[in-house]
């Protein structure tokens, strides 16, 4: 499946992914609620841990705004379980081990690290309105201040 570019105003593609316990998560089951869907490269890495902990620290603010947060990475359920437990994460992480949903959302592509090019998860966040429409897309996310930017948008 080729990588797409989802943009503001598009209908959010529905998908089903397993949660850390293997239970099927379906995006469309969250209609009526704002969804913050964030794609990140890997559990337990410094940037991904900082991002997850920021979402954790501001979780009550998202709840007050009737918004649900979901993280998506290629990690396994076991990896997610350890990550959630170690950092006391109060939101669901989803397992996209074959990168299907990351590709569907345009959050999979070429990256460069230390001059070496490779393919991986592009740190991207989508704000999806209660009617299932993508209202905002954050690409090339820098972790510092990102969660606060999302909250600021949701409060408008």
N, C-alpha and C positions, 0 to 999 in steps of 0.2 A: 504494500500500500504506500503510495507516494506521500511525502510530507505535505500537508496543506498549510495555508496561512489563514487562521481564524481571525476575524477582525470585529471591531465594535459594530453592533447591529446585526451580526449573523446569528442564526439559531444555533445554540450550543449543541453539538452532536451528542446524542445519547450514547452511553456505553455501559458495559457491565465489567467490573473488575472485582477480584477477591480482596476482602479486607484481611488483616493479619491472621484471623481465625479461619479463613477460607470461605467465609460467608459472602454471597454475591451482593455487591453494591451496584445499584443502578441509579445513574444521575437523575433520570426523570422522576424518581420517587421523591425528589426534593423540590418539586414544583411548589410554588407558594412561599418559598424561602429564598433569600439571597444566598448564593453559593460562591465561596471563594475557593477556587481550585488552583492549587499551586503545584508546579512540576519542579522537582529538584533531583540532582544527580545521584546522591548516595547517602544512606544512613551513616551516622557516626563520624562524618567528615566535618572539619571545622566550620565551613560556610553553611552547610546544610543543618548542622546542629544549632548554630546561631539563629538561622531563619526559623527553625522549628520552635526554639525556645522563645523567640519574639512572638510567634503566633500563640504559644502557651501563655506568655505573660500578659497578653492583651485579649485572651480568650473571652473573658467576661464582657468586654466591650463589644465583641462580635455578637455574643448572645443577646445583649441589649438591643442590637440593631437587627435582630431576627436573621442573622447570617450564620451559615454553617461553613466551617473550614475543613477542607480535605487536601491532604498531601498525596502526591503521586510520584513514585520512583520505580526503577526497575528491580528494586530489592525484593527478597522473598518475604513471606509472612513471618518466618522465624526472625529474620533481621529486623523487621518492623516491630515485632513484639519486644525485642530487646531494646530497641531505640525508644519506644514508647515508655517502657518500664524505667529505663535509666534516666530519662529526662522528664518523667511524669507528664507526658503529653495528653491533653484532654480531648483531642480530636482524632479522627480516623485517618490512617495512612492506607493507601491502596497500592496493590502489587501489580505493576505493569511490566512483568518480566520479559515479555516479547516486544515491548516498546510500541505496541499497536495504538494505544490511546495517545501516547506522546506524539507519534507520527500523525495521527488523526487531528490533533490540535496544533500541529506545527511546532511542537516543543522538542523535536528531535532533529539534530543536524550536525554540521561540521563545527568543530571547536579546535582551538589551538592551546597547547600547554607547553611552555618551554620550547617554543618553536616547532613542536611536533603536532601535526594535524591528525585528528581522529574524529569519530562520530559518537555523539552522546546526547544526554538530556540537556536542553537549553533551559536555563532557569527562567521560567515564565509563569505568570499568574493571570488568571482570568476571573473577572467578576461577572457572575451570571445572575440576571434579575429573576424575580419569582416567576415570571412568565417564560423563562428558558432562553432569553436573549442575552448574548454576550454584550455587556455594557462597557467593559473596559479591558484592555489587554496590556499587561506590563511585560515587555521583552527585555532581554539583557539585564535582568534584575541584579541590582547591587543590594546585598542583604541589609546593610546599615540604613535604617530609616524606612525600609520598604513597608513593613507592617503599618507603621504610622501613616504612610501615604495612602494605603488602602483604606484605613479607618477614616481618614480625612475625606476621601471620595465618598464613602458610604454615608457619612453624616450630612452630605450636601443634599 
